[in-house]
Amino acid sequence: QKQIYSFWMKDMQIPLDFIWIDGDKIVDITENVPPPSPGTPDNQLLIYNPKVPVDKVLEVNAGEIRQQSIYVGEAMKIN
C-alpha cells in the first residue's frame, strides 16, 4: 500500500542504505544510515521517511547505492 513509511535503526549493528520505490521507480534514496550508539533510548532514535509516498522499501548494506550507481528516477524490476 502506498504511503509514507517510517523506519528506525533499533537494534541494528550495521549501517544501511534505503531505496524508496513507488511502483517500479526509485523515488528517493537515503544513504549511509548509521546504527544507533549502544544504549540509545527508543525516544532518541532517528526516524527515516521517504520524501513522497512509496509502496516498497529496499534496505541494502551501506554503500551499495553508490557502488551500484543507483539513482532517483531509475526504473527497478522486482522479481
Secondary structure, DSSP 8 states (H G I E B T S, - for coil): --B---B--TT--S-EEEEEEETTEEEEEEEEE----TT--GGGS--B--SS-BSEEEEEETTHHHHTT--TT-B----
